[in-house]
């Protein structure tokens, strides 16, 4: 008998905690290829998200790592901490990491995938995401404002 998978986003969301997870190289925002990724630093993005969440009475935790294992461990810890939503920009792991995808599937926390650039208008290898089919939604190509839209949605859905 096959086990039915719970529909995405069906988990009880009584927590007011949202995790914003940034993958490899996102710590270089502001100086890394500004024509593609903009000139805004990751610190500025995180401060903006934290401020918006605080005004809404929501707690935002941010985590960035260049290490796949650290990101996987943070996703696992999110379940134990009662995180209600995850906003994730997996960076280059979007196109390569089955292991990080499996971490998201295992915790069953609803998440929104965010990309600063439009991954569909770039190199062919960037057009496939290992996360999109699990995500509640995907936002790409809107610059760092994609994070704001994802946060707004998560707060309204909480």
PyMOL commands that set and color helices and strands:
alter all, ss='L'
color gray80, all
select helices_A, chain A and resi 26-28+34-37+42-55+68-80+91-95+98-107+119-121+124-127+145-157
alter helices_A, ss='H'
color red, helices_A
select strands_A, chain A and resi 17-22+59-64+85-89+110-115+137-140
alter strands_A, ss='S'
color yellow, strands_A
deselect
rebuild
show_as cartoon
